[in-house]
Amino acid sequence: MHEVSIMESTMNIISEKARENDLKVISKITIKIGELSGVMPDALTFAFNSLSRGTIAEGAEFLIERVDATAMCDECGIIFEIDHFNKLCPKCNKFSANILSGYELYVNTIEGE
């Protein structure tokens, strides 16, 4: 379950940004997770609930925004949705290695006072 180590790193980022911005309480955290990242949102939420206890983020709203996986066809230039197993352009049926999104994993916003 690598989500625990991901959340440990995330909690370090949150704590560092809270110190930099003189925040005493974190009320909301938004994470972006790409469809192809391999991160399980439920496991990440569970890790957050466990690791935030006793921190300035305890009780904070924890939101996960999913990012669709997309690619751009090198042949015809269209942008289309992909998954782990299918990266074929729906227009010309050529394989695309030009992945535009889907591997994201980052803290998008931190709100607090």
N, C-alpha and C positions, 0 to 999 in steps of 0.2 A: 504494500500500500504506500506508494510514493507520494500520495496526497498529503500525508502527515508532514513529510519533509518540505513539500512545497508550501504548506501552510506555516511551518516554522519560519521559513524564509520570508513569507508574506508578512507575518507578524513582526519580524525584524524591520521590514520596510515601513510598515505602519507606525511602529514605535519611533523610528528615526524621523519620519516626516512629521509626526506629532510634536516631537521635540523641536524640530526646525521651525515649526509654525506656532509654537507655544500653545498647543492644544492640550487640555486637561481631560477631556472626554471625547471619545470617538462615537458618533451616532450612526454613521452609515459608511459602508465600504462596498465598492463595486469592483468586481473582477471580470475581466474578459477572458473567455476560454474558447479557443478554436476547436472546431469539430474534429480536427485531425490530431489534436494535442495528446490524446490518450488519457486525459484527466477526467475522472468520474466526478461530476458535480455533487452528487449525494455524499460521496466520501470526503470531498473538500469541505462541504458544509458541516459534516460531522466533526472533522478535524478543527474547523474554526470554532465550533461550539465548545469543544474541549480545551483548545489552547488559549482561547480568549478569556477564560475564567481567571479572575483576579488581575486582569490587565485593564488599561483604559478603554479597551475595545469590548469589554464584557457587556452584553446586552445590545450591542450595535446591530443594526439591520445589515444583513450580509446578502448582497445580491450578486448573482452570476448572470452575465450577458453572454449568450452563445454567439459565436461568429461562424457563419456559414463558410464552407470550404469552396473556393472558386479558383478557376484557372482561366488563362487566356490562350486561345488557339494560335499557334505560330503560323498556321496556314491561312486561316480566314479572318483572324483577329477578333472573333467574338469572345465574350466572357461568359462562362457557364459554370454551373455547380458541379462539384465532383464529390467522390467519396474515396475511401481507402482503396477500393478495388477498381473503380471506373474513372479513368481520366481521359476518356475519348470524347472528342468534340461531337456534339449532337448534330452539327451541320455538315461537317466533312468527314467525320469518323476517324480523324487522325488523333494519335496520342499526344497529349500535352504535358510537358514537364514544367511549364511556366505557371507555377502555382502562385496565386495572388494572396489568398487568405486561407485560414483554417488551422494554422499552427500557433496562433496567438496564445499567450498566457501571461497576463500582467495585471497589476493593480491599476484600475482606470481612475477611480475617484476615492477620496477619503474626506468625509465630512465630520465636523466636530466643533467644539467650542473651547 
